[in-house]
Amino acid sequence: MLHYKLFNNYISTSVRADLFLLLLFTMYSSLLSGQENYGKIENRLAGMVDDTAKANRLLTLGKHYCSVENDKALMYLQEAYTLSLSNEYTEGIGKSLLWIGRVYYYESNFLLAGKYLEKAKKPLEATGDDQILSYLYFAQAANLKVLGNYVRAIEMFKKSISLSIKVGNKKRLATCYMGIGGILLDRKDATKAFSYFKEALILNKETDDTVSIANVFSNIAGYYHSIGLLDSSLFYLDEALKLRTKLKLDRHIASSEKYIGTILIEMGKYAEAENSLRHAQSIFKRLNERTGIIVTNLSLATAMVKQGNLKGFDLANQTLQLALNVNNPNLLSFVYGKLSTLYAVNNNYQKAFEFQKKHIKLKDSLFTSAKERMMEELETEFQTKKKDEKIELLTEKNRIQRKNNILLGILIVFFGVGVVLLFFLFKMKSVAFMRQRKLREQEQVIFKQEKQLIVQEQKLLKEQLESKNRELASKVLEMIRYNDAISSIIEKLETMSHALKANPEAQKSIHNIIKDIDSNTKQNIWDEFEKVFKNIHSGFYKKLIEVCPDITSSEIKIAALLKLNLTTKEIAAITYKSEGGIKTTRYRLRQKLKLSSDEKLIPFLMQL
């Protein structure tokens, strides 16, 4: 049931993303039609003077390649930013930062995107251009929503709404209403979400935006689905499907049919669900959209199995092979979870258990990767900030250098004009000298700020290490609960085996299952713990062996658990040993480490 709910959430999110996907499709089509014109702009850049006109051309190219060729877009936007700084072109500075933030948004680097969008706010607010400010606030809201900062996202959506009303931009206004509605629906505030969807629908009807109307219908269907009114949800999905069929939007048609199929499964209308899902499947195959095929196939397999058609298991296994060929660990984890649920429905608990183990293992691996990626993003953010500050500093130096060169030229040309002119030239030189001194003072301030930033970064890394230790402790407690659950399952299987004395063959099968669960679980649990522990305390084992070369592998395991400040009872639960055995191991550890008392053992291990 848990995986079925996750699947419904995935479908609902996919439907709410239709507007965004259509926007990208429209943008891509327009880019293709105007490709030749942009090529001419690129060719003219080399002969242009480094002024605001060139900065605007670079911005045009950066916006054009945004989300299409991100590396190329960044190249043009960074050049536009540098040029705007040197010309003190405030609007160019703000727009460069805004679109650099959008490029990182499309690259899914949401933390870095947020930094650039925030930096764009001050220069763009100085321009007083409400149209571009409205877009900036919308971009910030979209980025904050992805990061899960719903409170700030709604705040930015409301700012964009205020300016959109002021400039009369109804399409952006409707998009903001849809964004707020989506957040409220995710936060289980369905009634408020519905009111925003209705407002968006009214605006889209005023602008005769059929595509957006269909997307609102899909969101309204999600609202009725969330409150359990499946008939109403199905009605609005059908309305959205009619509009999308009329517009011949194949990708959106397949999305609607897929969602309709999942609703029909919940309603117990498995044959109708199969028809809708097969239609979605055929479209996704034609579009060669493998993710859509995989998700649709899993729902189709469920509908088939619910009707007693065991070919659904063949389809599910084929889908697993397709998912293995797609480089998407999140999707593969979802498939394992779905297959586990599917086999559980057919009472094949051994298969269900195998797929559930794979699902949990991959899920834990993804969690670890996400943490590592976060550390890399923090480092990238720090390096990027330093690079930006260096660019600004170099630009300022170049500007001062150019002014000094001009002053030198004037001195050479007008050297003999007289004492009066020489006095004024000397005065100008003094002004330039004062500016240079001020610049050096600013450099010293920047240097101090960088040192403070390094200290703050070190503090942040220390806090993150403490956070990871808490997560590791949470993982250990989860392992304990998992051990208890496995033990409970084994006890129930042993009771079942005892009840089946008259059936030796069944007893043998149950004993084999108990043996497999017992052997696999112990090793897998310790392997999972050791993988997470080494990621956080990478040098602990090496230091321990250096201090105590004759330590055994069993004593190393106990030392690692003691480092987490676990009790003897908790360690016994994890290692499947008695509390007396753990106390004996602790005594041997103290002897080998030459510690006088048990009270000094844990502090010693925690310092390694």
C-alpha positions in Angstrom: 0.0 0.0 0.0 2.9 2.4 0.8 4.3 1.9 -2.7 0.9 2.4 -4.3 0.6 5.8 -2.5 4.1 6.7 -3.7 3.1 5.8 -7.2 -0.1 8.0 -7.0 2.1 10.9 -5.7 4.4 10.4 -8.7 1.5 10.5 -11.1 0.0 13.6 -9.5 3.3 15.4 -9.6 3.7 14.4 -13.2 0.4 15.9 -14.1 1.2 19.2 -12.3 4.4 19.3 -14.3 2.5 19.3 -17.7 2.5 23.1 -17.9 6.2 23.3 -17.4 6.9 20.6 -20.0 4.7 22.3 -22.6 6.5 25.6 -21.9 9.8 23.9 -22.6 8.4 22.4 -25.8 7.1 25.7 -27.0 10.4 27.4 -26.2 12.3 24.7 -28.1 10.1 25.1 -31.2 10.6 28.8 -31.3 14.4 28.4 -30.8 14.5 26.1 -33.8 12.6 28.6 -36.0 14.9 31.5 -35.0 18.2 29.6 -35.0 19.5 31.3 -38.1 18.9 34.8 -36.6 20.8 33.9 -33.4 23.6 32.6 -35.5 23.9 36.0 -37.1 24.0 37.7 -33.7 26.8 35.4 -32.6 28.8 36.2 -35.8 28.5 40.0 -35.2 29.8 39.9 -31.6 33.5 39.9 -32.5 33.2 43.2 -34.2 31.2 45.0 -31.5 32.6 47.5 -29.0 32.5 46.5 -25.3 29.5 48.6 -24.4 25.9 48.1 -23.1 24.6 47.2 -26.6 27.0 44.2 -26.7 25.9 43.3 -23.2 22.3 43.2 -24.4 23.2 41.0 -27.4 25.0 38.6 -25.0 21.9 38.5 -22.7 19.7 37.7 -25.7 22.0 34.8 -26.7 22.1 33.6 -23.0 18.3 33.6 -22.7 18.1 31.8 -26.1 20.4 28.9 -25.1 19.0 28.7 -21.5 17.7 25.1 -20.9 18.8 24.1 -24.5 22.6 24.4 -24.3 23.4 25.3 -20.7 27.1 25.5 -21.1 26.8 27.9 -24.0 24.3 30.0 -22.2 26.6 30.3 -19.2 29.4 31.4 -21.4 27.4 34.3 -22.9 25.8 35.3 -19.6 29.0 35.4 -17.7 30.6 37.6 -20.4 27.5 39.8 -20.3 27.8 40.1 -16.5 31.5 41.1 -16.7 30.8 43.6 -19.4 27.9 45.1 -17.5 30.0 45.5 -14.4 32.8 47.3 -16.3 30.2 49.7 -17.8 28.2 50.1 -14.5 25.1 48.8 -16.4 22.8 48.0 -13.5 20.0 46.4 -15.6 22.5 44.2 -17.5 24.0 43.1 -14.1 20.6 42.1 -12.8 19.5 40.3 -15.9 22.8 38.4 -16.2 22.4 37.1 -12.6 18.8 36.2 -13.2 19.4 34.1 -16.2 22.5 32.5 -14.8 20.2 31.4 -11.9 17.7 30.0 -14.4 20.5 28.0 -16.2 21.4 26.4 -12.9 17.7 25.7 -12.2 17.4 23.8 -15.5 20.6 21.9 -14.5 18.8 20.9 -11.2 21.5 22.8 -9.2 18.8 24.5 -7.1 21.1 25.7 -4.3 23.3 27.6 -6.7 20.3 28.8 -8.7 18.9 30.3 -5.5 22.1 32.2 -4.8 22.2 33.9 -8.2 18.5 34.7 -8.2 19.0 36.4 -4.8 22.0 38.4 -6.0 19.9 39.6 -9.0 17.2 41.1 -6.8 19.0 44.3 -5.7 20.1 45.5 -9.2 16.7 44.6 -10.8 14.8 46.3 -8.0 16.9 49.4 -8.7 15.7 49.4 -12.4 12.1 49.7 -11.3 11.0 47.4 -14.2 7.9 45.6 -12.8 7.7 43.2 -15.7 11.2 41.7 -15.1 10.8 41.8 -11.3 7.6 39.8 -11.7 9.5 37.2 -13.5 12.4 37.2 -11.0 10.0 36.6 -8.1 8.3 33.8 -10.1 11.7 32.2 -10.8 12.6 32.4 -7.1 9.3 30.8 -6.1 9.7 27.9 -8.5 13.2 27.3 -7.2 12.2 27.5 -3.5 9.2 25.1 -4.2 11.6 22.4 -5.5 13.8 22.9 -2.5 10.8 22.3 -0.2 10.9 25.8 1.3 7.1 26.3 0.8 6.7 29.3 3.1 9.2 31.4 1.2 8.0 30.0 -2.1 4.4 31.2 -1.4 5.8 34.6 -0.3 7.6 35.0 -3.7 4.6 33.8 -5.7 2.5 36.5 -4.0 5.1 39.2 -4.8 5.0 38.0 -8.5 1.2 38.1 -8.4 1.1 41.7 -7.1 3.4 42.9 -9.9 1.6 40.7 -12.5 -1.6 42.4 -11.6 0.1 45.8 -11.9 1.5 45.2 -15.4 -1.6 43.2 -16.6 0.3 39.9 -17.2 -2.6 37.4 -16.8 -0.7 34.4 -18.0 2.0 34.8 -15.3 -0.7 35.5 -12.8 -2.5 32.2 -13.6 0.8 30.3 -13.5 1.5 31.7 -10.0 -1.9 30.7 -8.8 -1.2 27.2 -10.1 2.1 27.1 -8.3 0.5 28.1 -4.9 -2.3 25.6 -5.5 0.3 22.8 -6.1 2.1 23.7 -2.9 -1.1 23.7 -0.8 -2.1 20.3 -2.3 1.3 18.9 -1.4 0.8 20.2 2.1 -2.7 18.5 2.3 -4.6 21.8 2.4 -6.9 20.7 -0.4 -9.6 23.2 0.1 -7.3 26.3 -0.3 -5.5 24.6 -3.2 -8.8 24.2 -5.0 -9.6 27.9 -4.7 -6.3 28.8 -6.4 -7.0 26.3 -9.2 -10.3 28.0 -9.8 -8.7 31.4 -10.0 -6.2 30.1 -12.5 -9.0 28.5 -14.5 -10.9 31.8 -14.7 -7.7 33.7 -16.0 -6.9 31.0 -18.5 -10.4 31.2 -19.9 -10.1 35.0 -20.2 -6.8 34.6 -22.2 -8.3 31.6 -24.1 -5.3 29.5 -23.2 -6.6 26.0 -23.9 -3.4 24.2 -23.0 -3.3 25.8 -19.6 -7.0 25.1 -19.1 -6.3 21.4 -19.6 -3.5 21.6 -17.1 -5.8 23.2 -14.5 -8.3 20.4 -15.1 -5.6 17.9 -14.3 -4.7 19.8 -11.1 -8.4 19.9 -10.1 -8.5 16.1 -10.7 -5.6 15.8 -8.3 -7.6 17.8 -5.7 -10.6 15.4 -5.9 -8.2 12.5 -5.8 -6.6 13.8 -2.6 -10.0 14.0 -0.8 -11.1 10.6 -2.1 -13.8 11.7 -4.6 -12.6 9.4 -7.4 -15.6 9.9 -9.7 -15.1 13.7 -9.7 -11.3 13.2 -10.3 -12.1 10.9 -13.2 -14.5 13.5 -14.7 -11.9 16.3 -14.8 -9.2 14.0 -16.1 -11.6 13.1 -19.0 -12.2 16.8 -19.6 -8.5 17.5 -19.7 -8.0 14.5 -22.1 -10.6 15.8 -24.5 -8.8 19.2 -24.7 -5.4 17.6 -25.1 -6.8 15.2 -27.8 -8.2 18.1 -29.7 -4.8 19.9 -29.5 -3.0 16.7 -30.5 -0.6 16.9 -27.6 0.6 13.3 -27.5 2.8 13.6 -24.4 0.0 15.2 -22.4 -2.6 12.7 -23.8 -0.5 9.8 -22.6 -0.1 11.5 -19.2 -3.9 11.9 -18.8 -4.5 8.2 -19.9 -1.9 7.0 -17.4 -3.5 9.0 -14.5 -7.0 7.8 -15.6 -5.8 4.2 -15.4 -4.5 4.6 -11.8 -7.8 6.1 -10.7 -9.8 3.2 -12.4 -7.5 0.7 -10.5 -8.4 2.4 -7.2 -12.1 2.2 -8.2 -11.8 -1.6 -9.0 -12.5 -1.1 -12.7 -9.5 -3.1 -13.8 -10.6 -3.8 -17.4 -11.3 -0.1 -18.1 -8.0 0.7 -16.4 -6.2 -1.7 -18.7 -7.6 0.0 -21.8 -6.5 3.5 -20.7 -3.1 2.2 -19.7 -2.5 0.4 -23.0 -3.4 3.6 -24.9 -0.9 5.5 -22.8 1.7 2.7 -23.3 1.3 2.9 -27.1 1.9 6.7 -27.1 4.9 6.5 -24.8 6.4 3.8 -27.0 5.9 5.9 -30.1 7.6 8.9 -28.4 10.3 6.5 -27.1 9.8 7.9 -23.6 11.2 5.1 -21.5 10.3 6.5 -18.1 6.6 6.9 -19.2 6.7 3.3 -20.5 8.1 1.9 -17.3 5.6 3.7 -15.0 2.7 2.8 -17.2 3.7 -0.8 -17.6 3.8 -1.3 -13.8 0.2 0.0 -13.4 -0.8 -2.1 -16.4 0.7 -5.2 -14.7 -1.2 -4.4 -11.6 -4.5 -4.1 -13.5 -3.8 -7.5 -15.3 -2.9 -9.3 -12.0 -6.0 -7.9 -10.3 -8.0 -9.6 -13.2 -6.3 -12.9 -12.6 -4.1 -12.5 -15.7 -0.7 -13.8 -14.6 0.9 -12.4 -17.7 1.0 -9.2 -15.7 4.0 -10.7 -13.9 5.8 -11.3 -17.3 5.1 -7.6 -18.2 6.4 -6.5 -14.8 9.6 -8.5 -15.2 10.1 -7.1 -18.7 9.7 -3.6 -17.3 12.4 -4.4 -14.7 14.8 -5.2 -17.5 13.9 -1.9 -19.3 14.4 0.0 -16.0 17.8 -1.6 -15.6 18.8 -0.1 -19.0 17.8 3.4 -17.9 20.4 5.3 -15.9 17.9 6.4 -13.2 18.5 4.9 -9.7 15.3 6.6 -8.3 13.2 5.0 -11.0 14.8 1.6 -10.4 14.1 1.9 -6.7 10.5 2.7 -7.5 10.3 -0.4 -9.8 11.6 -2.7 -7.1 9.1 -1.4 -4.6 6.3 -1.8 -7.0 7.3 -5.4 -7.9 7.5 -6.2 -4.1 3.9 -5.0 -3.7 2.8 -6.9 -6.8 4.2 -10.2 -5.6 2.8 -9.7 -2.1 -0.7 -9.4 -3.7 -0.1 -12.8 -5.2 1.0 -14.2 -1.8 4.5 -14.8 -3.1 6.2 -13.4 0.0 9.7 -14.7 -0.8 9.8 -12.9 -4.1 8.2 -9.8 -2.4 10.9 -9.9 0.3 13.7 -10.1 -2.3 12.5 -7.1 -4.2 11.8 -5.2 -1.0 15.5 -5.8 0.1 16.7 -4.4 -3.3 14.4 -1.5 -2.9 15.6 -0.6 0.6 19.3 -1.1 -0.4 19.0 1.2 -3.4 17.0 3.7 -1.4 19.8 3.8 1.2 22.4 4.2 -1.5 20.5 7.1 -3.0 20.4 8.7 0.4 24.1 8.5 0.8 24.7 9.8 -2.7 22.4 12.8 -2.0 24.5 13.7 1.1 27.7 13.5 -0.9 26.2 15.6 -3.6 25.2 18.2 -1.1 28.8 18.5 0.1 30.0 18.9 -3.5 27.4 21.6 -4.1 28.5 23.5 -1.0 32.1 23.3 -2.2 31.1 24.5 -5.7 29.0 27.3 -4.3 32.0 28.5 -2.2 34.4 28.3 -5.2 31.9 30.1 -7.4 31.5 32.9 -4.9 35.2 33.4 -4.7 35.5 33.4 -8.5 32.7 36.0 -8.8 34.4 38.2 -6.2 37.7 37.9 -8.1 36.1 38.9 -11.4 34.5 41.9 -9.7 37.9 42.9 -8.2 39.7 42.5 -11.5 37.1 44.4 -13.4 37.4 47.3 -10.9 41.2 47.2 -11.3 41.0 47.3 -15.1 38.6 50.3 -14.9 41.1 52.2 -12.7 44.0 51.2 -14.9 42.2 52.6 -18.0 41.6 55.8 -16.2 45.2 56.0 -15.2 46.3 55.4 -18.8 44.0 58.3 -20.0 45.5 60.6 -17.4 49.1 59.7 -18.5 48.2 60.4 -22.1 46.9 63.9 -21.2 50.1 64.6 -19.2 52.2 63.7 -22.3 50.2 65.8 -24.8 49.7 68.9 -22.6 53.0 68.9 -20.7 54.0 72.4 -21.9 50.7 74.1 -21.4 51.7 75.7 -18.2 51.9 75.5 -14.4 48.1 75.9 -14.0 47.3 72.9 -16.1 50.0 70.9 -14.4 48.4 71.7 -11.0 45.1 70.4 -12.2 46.7 67.2 -13.6 48.5 66.7 -10.3 45.2 67.1 -8.5 43.6 64.4 -10.7 46.5 62.1 -10.1 46.0 62.5 -6.4 42.4 61.6 -6.7 43.4 58.5 -8.6 45.9 57.7 -5.9 43.2 58.0 -3.2 41.0 55.7 -5.2 43.8 53.1 -5.4 44.3 53.4 -1.6 40.6 52.9 -1.0 40.7 49.9 -3.3 43.6 48.4 -1.3 41.6 49.0 1.9 38.7 47.3 0.2 40.9 44.4 -0.7 42.0 44.0 2.9 38.3 44.0 4.0 37.6 41.3 1.4 40.6 39.3 2.6 39.2 39.5 6.2 35.8 38.5 5.0 37.2 35.5 3.1 39.0 34.4 6.3 35.7 34.7 8.2 34.0 32.7 5.5 36.6 29.9 5.8 36.0 29.8 9.6 32.2 29.7 8.9 32.7 26.9 6.4 34.7 24.9 8.9 32.0 25.4 11.5 29.4 24.3 8.9 31.4 21.1 8.1 31.7 20.4 11.9 27.9 20.8 12.2 27.3 18.5 9.2 29.6 15.9 10.8 27.5 16.1 14.0 24.4 15.8 11.9 25.8 12.7 10.1 26.6 11.2 13.5 23.0 11.7 14.5 21.8 10.2 11.3 24.2 7.2 11.9 22.7 6.7 15.3 19.3 6.9 13.8 20.4 4.2 11.3 21.6 2.0 14.2 18.2 2.3 15.9 16.5 1.5 12.6 18.7 -1.6 12.4 17.6 -2.6 15.9 14.0 -2.3 15.0 14.7 -4.2 11.8 16.4 -7.0 13.8 13.4 -7.2 16.1 11.0 -7.4 13.1 13.1 -10.1 11.5 13.2 -12.0 14.8 9.4 -11.7 15.1 9.0 -13.1 11.5 11.4 -16.0 12.3 9.5 -16.8 15.5 6.2 -16.9 13.5 7.7 -19.1 10.8 9.0 -21.5 13.5 5.6 -21.6 15.1 4.1 -22.3 11.7 6.7 -25.1 11.2 5.8 -26.6 14.5 2.1 -26.6 13.5 3.0 -28.4 10.2 4.6 -31.5 11.8 2.4 -33.7 9.6 3.9 -32.1 6.5 7.7 -32.6 6.5 8.1 -31.1 3.1 6.5 -27.9 4.1 8.5 -27.9 7.4 11.7 -28.2 5.3 10.7 -25.2 3.0 10.0 -23.1 6.1 13.3 -24.0 7.7 15.1 -23.1 4.4 13.4 -19.7 4.4 14.4 -19.1 8.1 17.9 -20.0 7.3 18.1 -17.7 4.2 16.5 -14.8 6.2 18.9 -15.3 9.1 22.1 -15.6 7.1 21.3 -12.8 4.6 19.9 -10.4 7.2 22.9 -10.5 9.6 25.5 -9.9 6.9 23.5 -7.3 5.0 22.7 -5.3 8.2 26.4 -5.1 9.2 27.5 -4.3 5.6 25.0 -1.4 5.4 26.1 -0.1 8.8 29.8 -0.4 8.0 29.3 1.4 4.6 27.6 4.4 6.3 30.1 4.3 9.3 33.2 4.4 6.9 31.7 7.4 5.0 31.5 9.4 8.2 34.5 8.1 10.2 36.8 7.1 7.4 40.1 6.9 9.4 38.7 5.2 12.5 39.6 1.6 11.6 43.1 2.6 10.5 43.9 4.5 13.7 42.4 1.7 15.9 44.6 -0.9 14.2 47.7 1.4 14.6 47.0 1.8 18.3 46.2 -1.9 18.8 47.7 -4.2 16.1 46.5 -7.4 17.6 42.8 -6.4 17.7 40.3 -8.9 16.2 37.6 -8.2 13.7 34.9 -8.9 16.3 36.5 -6.4 18.7 36.7 -3.8 15.8 32.9 -4.1 15.3 32.2 -3.7 19.0 34.6 -0.7 19.1 32.8 1.0 16.2 29.5 0.6 18.0 30.9 1.9 21.2 32.2 5.0 19.4 28.5 5.8 18.7 28.0 5.7 22.5 25.5 2.7 22.3 24.5 0.8 25.3 25.5 -2.9 25.9 21.9 -3.9 25.3 21.7 -2.1 22.0 25.0 -3.6 20.8 23.8 -7.1 21.8 20.7 -6.5 19.7 22.7 -5.5 16.6 25.4 -8.2 16.8 23.1 -11.1 17.9 25.3 -11.7 21.1 24.4 -11.8 24.7 25.0 -8.8 27.0 27.5 -10.9 28.9 29.5 -11.6 25.7 29.6 -7.8 24.9 30.9 -7.1 28.4 33.6 -9.7 28.0 34.6 -8.1 24.7 34.7 -4.6 26.3 37.0 -6.0 29.0 39.4 -7.5 26.4 39.4 -4.1 24.6 40.4 -2.3 27.8 43.2 -4.8 28.4 44.6 -4.4 24.8 44.3 -0.6 24.9 45.8 -0.5 28.4 43.0 1.5 29.9 42.4 1.4 33.6 38.6 1.5 33.7 35.5 1.0 31.5 34.7 4.7 32.0 37.7 5.7 29.9 37.0 3.3 27.0 34.3 5.2 25.2 35.9 8.7 25.4 39.1 7.1 24.1 37.3 5.5 21.1 35.4 8.8 20.4 38.7 10.7 20.1 40.1 8.4 17.4 
